[in-house]
Amino acid sequence: MNKKTLVISAAALLVLGAVLAVLLIFAPKQSDESSDLNDTTLVSVTTKNRENVESVSIENQYGSFLFTRAEKTVDGQTEYYWTSGDLLGVSQNDSLVNSLIGCLAGLSRQPLVEENAENLGKYKLEEPLSTAKISFDDKTSIVLYFGADNPSGSAVYFRIDGRNVMTADKEAVGAVFYDIKDFAQLTLTPSLSDTTVESVTIERKDFESAVEIRYMSDILSDEDFVSATYNTHKFISPFTAEVDESAGSAVYNNLCSLTMSRCAFLEQSQENMEKCGLLDPYTVVKFTLGTDEKKLLIGNEVKNENSETTGYYTVLEGVNGIFELAKEDAVWRTFVPEKIISKRPLSPYIYYVESIEIITPDGEFTFDIDDENKEVFYNGEEIEIADFRSYYQQLIGSYGEEYYSGELNGEPLFSVKFIYAEEYAEKYGCTENLLEFYEYDERKNIAAIDKNAVFKVSAIYAERLSENVLRLISGEDILNL
């Protein structure tokens, strides 16, 4: 490189440096409002622990409310908790309350947004959207004024005394904008792991009679009993059949960890109950969790601004407050009982049955079952137990292919009555079941339980069951379906 080139390069660098200097001098100052939580430089505003908070009072657009500290002794240790009389006896969400108290006790801010701001109004801090006063056990206190969200929506503008504007993590301080009802405990019942739904009875305005479902786990878990089904619950009324575990489990399992979407009213006043349709509710669900009997009232629809149903007003008797239950969780309000019957509706274990009575076009056949000796008799003569077991599997093996709610016409092609042993009948809530097959067309029959049409099934079931009962009593091999 020659000297001339070096001189020109040096001159060019000087010009570029001068231009850059001018740009830095006259370029507009970057607004601090663009700073976000990605900036990890945080400064403590309050430096106490949650246990140091004696009270927190909040005032916002919904009104004002107060949380005060109390204490209890657990295993010889003192524990603090915070409660609010403004909840009017409604149980509080302890996790949410503790989170709020802890955040305000040890609040941190991001770098200063604006010092001694002339226009607090643009931050909604001239007339704050929320004011929180935190009092500590050392007799000190601090007042925090909260305003609008920052442009990114990740933080909230706030100030203390004076006009210095700061931001705090929105997720951390968001509860200062809540209504007191938002602190209500929304999970109203124990979890499925802690209890058992022993029974459910649903009364609904569109039901002719109540639907009753009973838990069968006392049989399933009893060493003296054997289960022939994976289902755990059974209809007792208006028909007797097992509930399909896949299609119908929500009707009983959702009563555990029963969680509302929000608290609508703190008070179950006459006015509020009437407004919500809970004085004469559309749906009443009576259920037993373990040994505790409970009643759920489901009333009027809750609609959004587009007049779309989002849920239902709900009360759990014995629990303060009127709640909203999300539409998708309110299965008792909309389910169709017949559509959650198991596709194999009856499957009692062979030795829970005292006798079976079969009627076919060829005659009537009664089989008596000796549970103690594991023997089966027809007309006083013992039947080969292995053959009878094969035939019995066919009796409980018919599989519903399509739900059917029409009429039953003519006489049944085949019928079998299961008469249960006394102890089993007591546990299941019924003494007998009648399974019948009626003609529908050349390929399908209608399966009915206790004269209630349930499913369309393959016509082969009635044909083969009628044929095989004759083979059974004559000692011939049972034909497969």
Contacts in CASP RR format, 6 or more apart in sequence:
PFRMAT RR
TARGET T0000
AUTHOR 0000-0000-0000
METHOD contacts of the structure
MODEL  1
MNKKTLVISAAALLVLGAVLAVLLIFAPKQSDESSDLNDTTLVSVTTKNR
ENVESVSIENQYGSFLFTRAEKTVDGQTEYYWTSGDLLGVSQNDSLVNSL
IGCLAGLSRQPLVEENAENLGKYKLEEPLSTAKISFDDKTSIVLYFGADN
PSGSAVYFRIDGRNVMTADKEAVGAVFYDIKDFAQLTLTPSLSDTTVESV
TIERKDFESAVEIRYMSDILSDEDFVSATYNTHKFISPFTAEVDESAGSA
VYNNLCSLTMSRCAFLEQSQENMEKCGLLDPYTVVKFTLGTDEKKLLIGN
EVKNENSETTGYYTVLEGVNGIFELAKEDAVWRTFVPEKIISKRPLSPYI
YYVESIEIITPDGEFTFDIDDENKEVFYNGEEIEIADFRSYYQQLIGSYG
EEYYSGELNGEPLFSVKFIYAEEYAEKYGCTENLLEFYEYDERKNIAAID
KNAVFKVSAIYAERLSENVLRLISGEDILNL
32 111 0 8 1.000
32 112 0 8 1.000
32 113 0 8 1.000
32 114 0 8 1.000
33 113 0 8 1.000
33 150 0 8 1.000
33 151 0 8 1.000
34 151 0 8 1.000
35 110 0 8 1.000
35 111 0 8 1.000
35 113 0 8 1.000
35 167 0 8 1.000
36 110 0 8 1.000
36 150 0 8 1.000
36 152 0 8 1.000
36 154 0 8 1.000
36 155 0 8 1.000
37 110 0 8 1.000
37 154 0 8 1.000
37 155 0 8 1.000
37 169 0 8 1.000
39 110 0 8 1.000
39 111 0 8 1.000
41 110 0 8 1.000
41 111 0 8 1.000
42 108 0 8 1.000
42 109 0 8 1.000
42 110 0 8 1.000
43 108 0 8 1.000
43 109 0 8 1.000
43 110 0 8 1.000
43 111 0 8 1.000
44 106 0 8 1.000
44 107 0 8 1.000
44 108 0 8 1.000
45 106 0 8 1.000
45 107 0 8 1.000
45 108 0 8 1.000
45 109 0 8 1.000
45 142 0 8 1.000
45 144 0 8 1.000
45 160 0 8 1.000
45 166 0 8 1.000
45 168 0 8 1.000
46 104 0 8 1.000
46 105 0 8 1.000
46 106 0 8 1.000
46 107 0 8 1.000
46 134 0 8 1.000
46 142 0 8 1.000
47 106 0 8 1.000
48 105 0 8 1.000
48 106 0 8 1.000
48 136 0 8 1.000
49 102 0 8 1.000
49 105 0 8 1.000
49 106 0 8 1.000
50 80 0 8 1.000
50 98 0 8 1.000
50 101 0 8 1.000
50 102 0 8 1.000
50 105 0 8 1.000
51 80 0 8 1.000
52 105 0 8 1.000
52 136 0 8 1.000
52 137 0 8 1.000
52 138 0 8 1.000
53 69 0 8 1.000
53 82 0 8 1.000
53 101 0 8 1.000
53 102 0 8 1.000
53 104 0 8 1.000
53 105 0 8 1.000
53 134 0 8 1.000
53 135 0 8 1.000
53 136 0 8 1.000
53 137 0 8 1.000
54 68 0 8 1.000
54 69 0 8 1.000
54 135 0 8 1.000
54 136 0 8 1.000
54 137 0 8 1.000
55 66 0 8 1.000
55 67 0 8 1.000
55 68 0 8 1.000
55 69 0 8 1.000
55 133 0 8 1.000
55 134 0 8 1.000
55 135 0 8 1.000
56 66 0 8 1.000
56 67 0 8 1.000
56 82 0 8 1.000
56 100 0 8 1.000
56 101 0 8 1.000
56 104 0 8 1.000
56 132 0 8 1.000
56 133 0 8 1.000
56 134 0 8 1.000
56 135 0 8 1.000
57 64 0 8 1.000
57 65 0 8 1.000
57 66 0 8 1.000
57 67 0 8 1.000
57 132 0 8 1.000
57 133 0 8 1.000
58 64 0 8 1.000
58 65 0 8 1.000
58 66 0 8 1.000
58 130 0 8 1.000
58 131 0 8 1.000
58 132 0 8 1.000
58 176 0 8 1.000
59 130 0 8 1.000
59 131 0 8 1.000
60 129 0 8 1.000
60 130 0 8 1.000
60 131 0 8 1.000
60 176 0 8 1.000
60 177 0 8 1.000
60 178 0 8 1.000
61 129 0 8 1.000
61 130 0 8 1.000
61 177 0 8 1.000
62 178 0 8 1.000
62 179 0 8 1.000
62 180 0 8 1.000
63 179 0 8 1.000
63 180 0 8 1.000
65 84 0 8 1.000
65 86 0 8 1.000
65 180 0 8 1.000
66 84 0 8 1.000
66 85 0 8 1.000
66 86 0 8 1.000
67 82 0 8 1.000
67 83 0 8 1.000
67 84 0 8 1.000
67 97 0 8 1.000
67 100 0 8 1.000
67 101 0 8 1.000
68 82 0 8 1.000
68 83 0 8 1.000
68 84 0 8 1.000
69 80 0 8 1.000
69 81 0 8 1.000
69 82 0 8 1.000
69 137 0 8 1.000
70 80 0 8 1.000
70 81 0 8 1.000
70 82 0 8 1.000
70 83 0 8 1.000
71 78 0 8 1.000
71 79 0 8 1.000
71 80 0 8 1.000
71 81 0 8 1.000
72 78 0 8 1.000
72 79 0 8 1.000
72 81 0 8 1.000
73 79 0 8 1.000
81 94 0 8 1.000
81 98 0 8 1.000
82 97 0 8 1.000
82 98 0 8 1.000
82 101 0 8 1.000
83 92 0 8 1.000
84 92 0 8 1.000
84 97 0 8 1.000
84 180 0 8 1.000
84 183 0 8 1.000
86 180 0 8 1.000
87 180 0 8 1.000
87 183 0 8 1.000
87 184 0 8 1.000
87 266 0 8 1.000
88 266 0 8 1.000
88 267 0 8 1.000
88 320 0 8 1.000
89 266 0 8 1.000
89 320 0 8 1.000
90 181 0 8 1.000
90 184 0 8 1.000
90 185 0 8 1.000
90 263 0 8 1.000
90 266 0 8 1.000
90 320 0 8 1.000
90 321 0 8 1.000
91 184 0 8 1.000
91 185 0 8 1.000
91 319 0 8 1.000
91 320 0 8 1.000
92 183 0 8 1.000
92 184 0 8 1.000
92 185 0 8 1.000
93 183 0 8 1.000
93 184 0 8 1.000
93 185 0 8 1.000
93 186 0 8 1.000
94 185 0 8 1.000
96 175 0 8 1.000
96 182 0 8 1.000
96 183 0 8 1.000
97 183 0 8 1.000
99 175 0 8 1.000
100 175 0 8 1.000
100 176 0 8 1.000
103 172 0 8 1.000
103 173 0 8 1.000
103 175 0 8 1.000
104 132 0 8 1.000
104 134 0 8 1.000
104 144 0 8 1.000
104 173 0 8 1.000
104 176 0 8 1.000
105 134 0 8 1.000
105 136 0 8 1.000
107 144 0 8 1.000
107 168 0 8 1.000
107 172 0 8 1.000
107 173 0 8 1.000
108 168 0 8 1.000
108 169 0 8 1.000
109 158 0 8 1.000
109 166 0 8 1.000
109 167 0 8 1.000
109 168 0 8 1.000
110 155 0 8 1.000
110 166 0 8 1.000
110 167 0 8 1.000
110 168 0 8 1.000
112 164 0 8 1.000
112 165 0 8 1.000
112 166 0 8 1.000
113 123 0 8 1.000
113 150 0 8 1.000
113 157 0 8 1.000
113 165 0 8 1.000
113 166 0 8 1.000
113 167 0 8 1.000
114 164 0 8 1.000
114 165 0 8 1.000
115 164 0 8 1.000
115 165 0 8 1.000
116 162 0 8 1.000
116 163 0 8 1.000
116 164 0 8 1.000
117 123 0 8 1.000
117 125 0 8 1.000
117 163 0 8 1.000
117 164 0 8 1.000
117 165 0 8 1.000
118 163 0 8 1.000
120 126 0 8 1.000
120 159 0 8 1.000
120 163 0 8 1.000
120 165 0 8 1.000
121 127 0 8 1.000
123 147 0 8 1.000
123 148 0 8 1.000
123 157 0 8 1.000
123 159 0 8 1.000
123 165 0 8 1.000
124 147 0 8 1.000
124 148 0 8 1.000
124 157 0 8 1.000
125 145 0 8 1.000
125 146 0 8 1.000
125 147 0 8 1.000
125 157 0 8 1.000
125 158 0 8 1.000
125 159 0 8 1.000
125 165 0 8 1.000
128 145 0 8 1.000
128 146 0 8 1.000
128 147 0 8 1.000
129 146 0 8 1.000
129 147 0 8 1.000
129 148 0 8 1.000
129 177 0 8 1.000
130 145 0 8 1.000
130 146 0 8 1.000
130 147 0 8 1.000
130 176 0 8 1.000
130 177 0 8 1.000
131 143 0 8 1.000
131 144 0 8 1.000
131 145 0 8 1.000
131 146 0 8 1.000
132 143 0 8 1.000
132 144 0 8 1.000
132 146 0 8 1.000
132 176 0 8 1.000
133 141 0 8 1.000
133 142 0 8 1.000
133 143 0 8 1.000
133 144 0 8 1.000
134 141 0 8 1.000
134 142 0 8 1.000
134 143 0 8 1.000
134 144 0 8 1.000
135 141 0 8 1.000
142 160 0 8 1.000
143 160 0 8 1.000
143 161 0 8 1.000
144 158 0 8 1.000
144 159 0 8 1.000
144 160 0 8 1.000
144 176 0 8 1.000
145 158 0 8 1.000
145 159 0 8 1.000
145 160 0 8 1.000
146 156 0 8 1.000
146 157 0 8 1.000
146 158 0 8 1.000
146 168 0 8 1.000
146 173 0 8 1.000
146 176 0 8 1.000
146 177 0 8 1.000
147 156 0 8 1.000
147 157 0 8 1.000
147 158 0 8 1.000
148 156 0 8 1.000
148 157 0 8 1.000
149 155 0 8 1.000
149 156 0 8 1.000
149 157 0 8 1.000
149 170 0 8 1.000
150 156 0 8 1.000
150 157 0 8 1.000
150 167 0 8 1.000
153 170 0 8 1.000
154 169 0 8 1.000
154 170 0 8 1.000
155 167 0 8 1.000
155 168 0 8 1.000
155 169 0 8 1.000
155 170 0 8 1.000
156 167 0 8 1.000
156 168 0 8 1.000
156 169 0 8 1.000
156 170 0 8 1.000
156 173 0 8 1.000
156 174 0 8 1.000
157 165 0 8 1.000
157 166 0 8 1.000
157 167 0 8 1.000
158 165 0 8 1.000
158 166 0 8 1.000
158 167 0 8 1.000
158 168 0 8 1.000
158 173 0 8 1.000
159 165 0 8 1.000
159 166 0 8 1.000
175 182 0 8 1.000
175 183 0 8 1.000
180 266 0 8 1.000
181 262 0 8 1.000
181 263 0 8 1.000
181 264 0 8 1.000
181 265 0 8 1.000
181 266 0 8 1.000
182 262 0 8 1.000
182 263 0 8 1.000
184 262 0 8 1.000
184 263 0 8 1.000
184 266 0 8 1.000
184 321 0 8 1.000
184 323 0 8 1.000
186 259 0 8 1.000
186 260 0 8 1.000
186 261 0 8 1.000
186 262 0 8 1.000
186 263 0 8 1.000
186 323 0 8 1.000
187 257 0 8 1.000
187 258 0 8 1.000
187 259 0 8 1.000
187 260 0 8 1.000
188 258 0 8 1.000
188 259 0 8 1.000
188 260 0 8 1.000
188 316 0 8 1.000
188 319 0 8 1.000
188 323 0 8 1.000
189 195 0 8 1.000
189 255 0 8 1.000
189 256 0 8 1.000
189 257 0 8 1.000
189 258 0 8 1.000
189 289 0 8 1.000
189 294 0 8 1.000
189 316 0 8 1.000
190 256 0 8 1.000
190 257 0 8 1.000
190 289 0 8 1.000
191 256 0 8 1.000
191 257 0 8 1.000
192 253 0 8 1.000
192 256 0 8 1.000
192 257 0 8 1.000
194 256 0 8 1.000
195 256 0 8 1.000
195 289 0 8 1.000
195 290 0 8 1.000
195 292 0 8 1.000
196 215 0 8 1.000
196 217 0 8 1.000
196 289 0 8 1.000
196 290 0 8 1.000
197 215 0 8 1.000
197 233 0 8 1.000
197 252 0 8 1.000
197 253 0 8 1.000
197 255 0 8 1.000
197 256 0 8 1.000
197 287 0 8 1.000
197 288 0 8 1.000
197 289 0 8 1.000
197 290 0 8 1.000
198 214 0 8 1.000
198 215 0 8 1.000
198 288 0 8 1.000
198 289 0 8 1.000
198 290 0 8 1.000
198 291 0 8 1.000
199 212 0 8 1.000
199 213 0 8 1.000
199 214 0 8 1.000
199 215 0 8 1.000
199 287 0 8 1.000
199 288 0 8 1.000
200 211 0 8 1.000
200 212 0 8 1.000
200 213 0 8 1.000
200 233 0 8 1.000
200 251 0 8 1.000
200 252 0 8 1.000
200 255 0 8 1.000
200 285 0 8 1.000
200 286 0 8 1.000
200 287 0 8 1.000
200 288 0 8 1.000
201 210 0 8 1.000
201 211 0 8 1.000
201 212 0 8 1.000
201 213 0 8 1.000
201 285 0 8 1.000
201 286 0 8 1.000
201 287 0 8 1.000
202 210 0 8 1.000
202 211 0 8 1.000
202 212 0 8 1.000
202 251 0 8 1.000
202 283 0 8 1.000
202 284 0 8 1.000
202 285 0 8 1.000
202 332 0 8 1.000
203 210 0 8 1.000
203 283 0 8 1.000
203 284 0 8 1.000
203 285 0 8 1.000
203 286 0 8 1.000
204 211 0 8 1.000
204 282 0 8 1.000
204 283 0 8 1.000
204 284 0 8 1.000
204 332 0 8 1.000
204 333 0 8 1.000
205 282 0 8 1.000
205 283 0 8 1.000
208 238 0 8 1.000
209 237 0 8 1.000
209 238 0 8 1.000
210 237 0 8 1.000
210 238 0 8 1.000
211 235 0 8 1.000
211 237 0 8 1.000
211 238 0 8 1.000
211 337 0 8 1.000
212 235 0 8 1.000
212 236 0 8 1.000
212 237 0 8 1.000
213 233 0 8 1.000
213 234 0 8 1.000
213 235 0 8 1.000
213 236 0 8 1.000
213 243 0 8 1.000
213 251 0 8 1.000
213 252 0 8 1.000
214 233 0 8 1.000
214 234 0 8 1.000
214 236 0 8 1.000
214 428 0 8 1.000
214 429 0 8 1.000
215 232 0 8 1.000
215 233 0 8 1.000
215 252 0 8 1.000
216 227 0 8 1.000
216 231 0 8 1.000
216 232 0 8 1.000
216 233 0 8 1.000
216 234 0 8 1.000
216 427 0 8 1.000
216 428 0 8 1.000
217 232 0 8 1.000
218 427 0 8 1.000
219 225 0 8 1.000
219 227 0 8 1.000
219 424 0 8 1.000
219 427 0 8 1.000
219 428 0 8 1.000
220 227 0 8 1.000
220 232 0 8 1.000
225 349 0 8 1.000
225 352 0 8 1.000
225 424 0 8 1.000
226 349 0 8 1.000
226 351 0 8 1.000
227 349 0 8 1.000
228 347 0 8 1.000
228 348 0 8 1.000
228 349 0 8 1.000
228 350 0 8 1.000
228 396 0 8 1.000
229 242 0 8 1.000
229 342 0 8 1.000
229 344 0 8 1.000
229 347 0 8 1.000
230 245 0 8 1.000
231 242 0 8 1.000
231 243 0 8 1.000
231 244 0 8 1.000
231 245 0 8 1.000
231 342 0 8 1.000
231 347 0 8 1.000
232 243 0 8 1.000
232 245 0 8 1.000
232 249 0 8 1.000
233 242 0 8 1.000
233 243 0 8 1.000
233 245 0 8 1.000
233 249 0 8 1.000
233 252 0 8 1.000
234 240 0 8 1.000
234 241 0 8 1.000
234 242 0 8 1.000
234 243 0 8 1.000
234 428 0 8 1.000
235 241 0 8 1.000
235 242 0 8 1.000
235 243 0 8 1.000
235 337 0 8 1.000
235 341 0 8 1.000
236 428 0 8 1.000
236 429 0 8 1.000
236 430 0 8 1.000
238 337 0 8 1.000
238 452 0 8 1.000
239 341 0 8 1.000
239 449 0 8 1.000
239 450 0 8 1.000
239 452 0 8 1.000
239 454 0 8 1.000
240 428 0 8 1.000
240 430 0 8 1.000
240 433 0 8 1.000
240 449 0 8 1.000
240 450 0 8 1.000
241 341 0 8 1.000
241 342 0 8 1.000
241 345 0 8 1.000
241 346 0 8 1.000
241 449 0 8 1.000
241 454 0 8 1.000
242 341 0 8 1.000
242 342 0 8 1.000
242 344 0 8 1.000
242 345 0 8 1.000
242 346 0 8 1.000
242 347 0 8 1.000
243 249 0 8 1.000
243 251 0 8 1.000
243 252 0 8 1.000
243 340 0 8 1.000
243 341 0 8 1.000
243 342 0 8 1.000
244 340 0 8 1.000
244 341 0 8 1.000
244 342 0 8 1.000
244 343 0 8 1.000
245 342 0 8 1.000
247 339 0 8 1.000
247 340 0 8 1.000
248 335 0 8 1.000
248 340 0 8 1.000
250 331 0 8 1.000
250 335 0 8 1.000
251 331 0 8 1.000
251 332 0 8 1.000
251 335 0 8 1.000
251 340 0 8 1.000
252 287 0 8 1.000
254 329 0 8 1.000
254 331 0 8 1.000
255 285 0 8 1.000
255 287 0 8 1.000
255 289 0 8 1.000
255 294 0 8 1.000
255 296 0 8 1.000
256 289 0 8 1.000
258 296 0 8 1.000
258 316 0 8 1.000
259 329 0 8 1.000
260 314 0 8 1.000
260 323 0 8 1.000
260 324 0 8 1.000
260 325 0 8 1.000
260 326 0 8 1.000
261 310 0 8 1.000
261 311 0 8 1.000
261 323 0 8 1.000
261 324 0 8 1.000
261 325 0 8 1.000
261 326 0 8 1.000
261 329 0 8 1.000
262 323 0 8 1.000
262 324 0 8 1.000
263 321 0 8 1.000
263 322 0 8 1.000
263 323 0 8 1.000
263 324 0 8 1.000
264 276 0 8 1.000
264 302 0 8 1.000
264 313 0 8 1.000
264 322 0 8 1.000
264 323 0 8 1.000
264 324 0 8 1.000
265 272 0 8 1.000
265 276 0 8 1.000
265 321 0 8 1.000
265 322 0 8 1.000
266 320 0 8 1.000
266 321 0 8 1.000
267 321 0 8 1.000
267 322 0 8 1.000
268 315 0 8 1.000
268 320 0 8 1.000
268 321 0 8 1.000
268 322 0 8 1.000
270 279 0 8 1.000
272 322 0 8 1.000
273 279 0 8 1.000
273 315 0 8 1.000
273 322 0 8 1.000
275 300 0 8 1.000
276 299 0 8 1.000
276 300 0 8 1.000
276 313 0 8 1.000
276 315 0 8 1.000
276 322 0 8 1.000
277 299 0 8 1.000
277 300 0 8 1.000
277 313 0 8 1.000
278 297 0 8 1.000
278 299 0 8 1.000
278 300 0 8 1.000
278 313 0 8 1.000
278 314 0 8 1.000
278 315 0 8 1.000
278 322 0 8 1.000
281 297 0 8 1.000
281 298 0 8 1.000
281 299 0 8 1.000
282 298 0 8 1.000
282 299 0 8 1.000
282 300 0 8 1.000
282 333 0 8 1.000
283 296 0 8 1.000
283 297 0 8 1.000
283 298 0 8 1.000
283 299 0 8 1.000
283 332 0 8 1.000
283 333 0 8 1.000
284 295 0 8 1.000
284 296 0 8 1.000
284 297 0 8 1.000
284 298 0 8 1.000
285 295 0 8 1.000
285 296 0 8 1.000
285 298 0 8 1.000
285 332 0 8 1.000
286 293 0 8 1.000
286 294 0 8 1.000
286 295 0 8 1.000
286 296 0 8 1.000
287 293 0 8 1.000
287 294 0 8 1.000
287 295 0 8 1.000
287 296 0 8 1.000
288 294 0 8 1.000
294 316 0 8 1.000
294 317 0 8 1.000
295 316 0 8 1.000
295 317 0 8 1.000
296 314 0 8 1.000
296 315 0 8 1.000
296 316 0 8 1.000
296 317 0 8 1.000
296 332 0 8 1.000
297 314 0 8 1.000
297 315 0 8 1.000
297 316 0 8 1.000
297 317 0 8 1.000
298 312 0 8 1.000
298 313 0 8 1.000
298 314 0 8 1.000
298 325 0 8 1.000
298 330 0 8 1.000
298 332 0 8 1.000
298 333 0 8 1.000
299 312 0 8 1.000
299 313 0 8 1.000
299 314 0 8 1.000
300 312 0 8 1.000
300 313 0 8 1.000
301 309 0 8 1.000
301 311 0 8 1.000
301 312 0 8 1.000
302 309 0 8 1.000
302 310 0 8 1.000
302 311 0 8 1.000
302 312 0 8 1.000
302 313 0 8 1.000
302 324 0 8 1.000
303 309 0 8 1.000
303 310 0 8 1.000
304 310 0 8 1.000
309 327 0 8 1.000
310 324 0 8 1.000
310 326 0 8 1.000
310 327 0 8 1.000
311 324 0 8 1.000
311 325 0 8 1.000
311 326 0 8 1.000
311 327 0 8 1.000
311 330 0 8 1.000
312 324 0 8 1.000
312 325 0 8 1.000
312 327 0 8 1.000
312 330 0 8 1.000
312 333 0 8 1.000
313 322 0 8 1.000
313 323 0 8 1.000
313 324 0 8 1.000
313 325 0 8 1.000
314 322 0 8 1.000
314 323 0 8 1.000
314 324 0 8 1.000
314 325 0 8 1.000
314 330 0 8 1.000
315 321 0 8 1.000
315 322 0 8 1.000
315 323 0 8 1.000
316 323 0 8 1.000
338 403 0 8 1.000
338 405 0 8 1.000
338 454 0 8 1.000
339 403 0 8 1.000
341 403 0 8 1.000
341 454 0 8 1.000
341 455 0 8 1.000
343 399 0 8 1.000
343 400 0 8 1.000
343 401 0 8 1.000
343 455 0 8 1.000
344 396 0 8 1.000
344 397 0 8 1.000
344 398 0 8 1.000
344 399 0 8 1.000
344 400 0 8 1.000
345 435 0 8 1.000
345 447 0 8 1.000
345 449 0 8 1.000
345 454 0 8 1.000
345 455 0 8 1.000
346 396 0 8 1.000
346 418 0 8 1.000
346 433 0 8 1.000
346 435 0 8 1.000
346 449 0 8 1.000
347 396 0 8 1.000
347 397 0 8 1.000
348 396 0 8 1.000
348 418 0 8 1.000
348 420 0 8 1.000
348 424 0 8 1.000
348 428 0 8 1.000
348 433 0 8 1.000
350 369 0 8 1.000
350 389 0 8 1.000
350 392 0 8 1.000
351 369 0 8 1.000
351 371 0 8 1.000
351 374 0 8 1.000
351 421 0 8 1.000
352 371 0 8 1.000
352 420 0 8 1.000
352 421 0 8 1.000
352 424 0 8 1.000
353 369 0 8 1.000
353 418 0 8 1.000
353 419 0 8 1.000
353 420 0 8 1.000
353 421 0 8 1.000
353 424 0 8 1.000
354 368 0 8 1.000
354 369 0 8 1.000
354 371 0 8 1.000
354 419 0 8 1.000
354 420 0 8 1.000
354 421 0 8 1.000
354 422 0 8 1.000
355 366 0 8 1.000
355 367 0 8 1.000
355 368 0 8 1.000
355 369 0 8 1.000
355 419 0 8 1.000
356 366 0 8 1.000
356 367 0 8 1.000
356 369 0 8 1.000
356 392 0 8 1.000
356 395 0 8 1.000
356 416 0 8 1.000
356 417 0 8 1.000
356 418 0 8 1.000
356 419 0 8 1.000
357 364 0 8 1.000
357 365 0 8 1.000
357 366 0 8 1.000
357 416 0 8 1.000
357 417 0 8 1.000
357 419 0 8 1.000
358 364 0 8 1.000
358 365 0 8 1.000
358 366 0 8 1.000
358 367 0 8 1.000
358 414 0 8 1.000
358 415 0 8 1.000
358 416 0 8 1.000
358 417 0 8 1.000
358 465 0 8 1.000
358 469 0 8 1.000
359 365 0 8 1.000
359 412 0 8 1.000
359 414 0 8 1.000
359 415 0 8 1.000
359 416 0 8 1.000
360 413 0 8 1.000
360 414 0 8 1.000
360 465 0 8 1.000
360 466 0 8 1.000
360 469 0 8 1.000
361 413 0 8 1.000
361 466 0 8 1.000
362 466 0 8 1.000
362 469 0 8 1.000
362 470 0 8 1.000
365 378 0 8 1.000
365 469 0 8 1.000
365 473 0 8 1.000
366 378 0 8 1.000
367 376 0 8 1.000
367 377 0 8 1.000
367 378 0 8 1.000
367 383 0 8 1.000
367 388 0 8 1.000
368 376 0 8 1.000
368 377 0 8 1.000
368 378 0 8 1.000
368 380 0 8 1.000
369 375 0 8 1.000
369 376 0 8 1.000
370 376 0 8 1.000
370 377 0 8 1.000
371 421 0 8 1.000
374 385 0 8 1.000
375 382 0 8 1.000
375 385 0 8 1.000
376 382 0 8 1.000
376 383 0 8 1.000
376 385 0 8 1.000
376 388 0 8 1.000
377 383 0 8 1.000
378 472 0 8 1.000
378 473 0 8 1.000
383 472 0 8 1.000
383 473 0 8 1.000
384 475 0 8 1.000
387 472 0 8 1.000
387 475 0 8 1.000
387 477 0 8 1.000
387 478 0 8 1.000
388 472 0 8 1.000
390 478 0 8 1.000
391 468 0 8 1.000
391 469 0 8 1.000
391 472 0 8 1.000
391 478 0 8 1.000
394 461 0 8 1.000
394 464 0 8 1.000
394 465 0 8 1.000
394 468 0 8 1.000
394 478 0 8 1.000
394 481 0 8 1.000
395 416 0 8 1.000
395 435 0 8 1.000
395 465 0 8 1.000
397 461 0 8 1.000
398 435 0 8 1.000
398 437 0 8 1.000
398 447 0 8 1.000
398 457 0 8 1.000
398 461 0 8 1.000
399 457 0 8 1.000
399 458 0 8 1.000
400 447 0 8 1.000
400 454 0 8 1.000
400 455 0 8 1.000
400 456 0 8 1.000
400 457 0 8 1.000
401 444 0 8 1.000
401 455 0 8 1.000
401 456 0 8 1.000
401 457 0 8 1.000
401 458 0 8 1.000
402 455 0 8 1.000
402 456 0 8 1.000
403 454 0 8 1.000
403 455 0 8 1.000
403 456 0 8 1.000
404 440 0 8 1.000
404 446 0 8 1.000
404 453 0 8 1.000
404 454 0 8 1.000
404 455 0 8 1.000
404 456 0 8 1.000
405 453 0 8 1.000
406 446 0 8 1.000
406 453 0 8 1.000
407 453 0 8 1.000
408 438 0 8 1.000
408 446 0 8 1.000
408 448 0 8 1.000
408 451 0 8 1.000
408 453 0 8 1.000
409 438 0 8 1.000
409 439 0 8 1.000
410 438 0 8 1.000
410 439 0 8 1.000
411 438 0 8 1.000
412 436 0 8 1.000
412 437 0 8 1.000
412 438 0 8 1.000
412 448 0 8 1.000
413 437 0 8 1.000
413 438 0 8 1.000
413 439 0 8 1.000
413 445 0 8 1.000
413 462 0 8 1.000
413 466 0 8 1.000
414 436 0 8 1.000
414 437 0 8 1.000
414 461 0 8 1.000
414 462 0 8 1.000
414 465 0 8 1.000
414 466 0 8 1.000
415 434 0 8 1.000
415 435 0 8 1.000
415 436 0 8 1.000
415 437 0 8 1.000
416 434 0 8 1.000
416 435 0 8 1.000
416 436 0 8 1.000
416 465 0 8 1.000
417 432 0 8 1.000
417 433 0 8 1.000
417 434 0 8 1.000
417 435 0 8 1.000
418 432 0 8 1.000
418 433 0 8 1.000
418 434 0 8 1.000
418 435 0 8 1.000
419 431 0 8 1.000
419 432 0 8 1.000
420 428 0 8 1.000
420 430 0 8 1.000
420 431 0 8 1.000
420 432 0 8 1.000
420 433 0 8 1.000
425 431 0 8 1.000
425 432 0 8 1.000
433 449 0 8 1.000
433 450 0 8 1.000
434 449 0 8 1.000
434 450 0 8 1.000
434 451 0 8 1.000
435 447 0 8 1.000
435 448 0 8 1.000
435 449 0 8 1.000
436 447 0 8 1.000
436 448 0 8 1.000
436 449 0 8 1.000
436 451 0 8 1.000
437 445 0 8 1.000
437 446 0 8 1.000
437 447 0 8 1.000
437 448 0 8 1.000
437 457 0 8 1.000
437 461 0 8 1.000
437 462 0 8 1.000
437 465 0 8 1.000
438 445 0 8 1.000
438 446 0 8 1.000
438 448 0 8 1.000
438 453 0 8 1.000
439 445 0 8 1.000
439 446 0 8 1.000
439 459 0 8 1.000
440 446 0 8 1.000
440 456 0 8 1.000
442 459 0 8 1.000
443 458 0 8 1.000
443 459 0 8 1.000
444 456 0 8 1.000
444 457 0 8 1.000
444 458 0 8 1.000
444 459 0 8 1.000
445 456 0 8 1.000
445 457 0 8 1.000
445 458 0 8 1.000
445 459 0 8 1.000
445 461 0 8 1.000
445 462 0 8 1.000
446 453 0 8 1.000
446 454 0 8 1.000
446 455 0 8 1.000
446 456 0 8 1.000
446 457 0 8 1.000
447 453 0 8 1.000
447 454 0 8 1.000
447 455 0 8 1.000
447 456 0 8 1.000
447 457 0 8 1.000
447 461 0 8 1.000
448 454 0 8 1.000
460 481 0 8 1.000
461 481 0 8 1.000
464 479 0 8 1.000
464 481 0 8 1.000
467 479 0 8 1.000
468 478 0 8 1.000
468 479 0 8 1.000
471 477 0 8 1.000
471 478 0 8 1.000
471 479 0 8 1.000
472 478 0 8 1.000
END
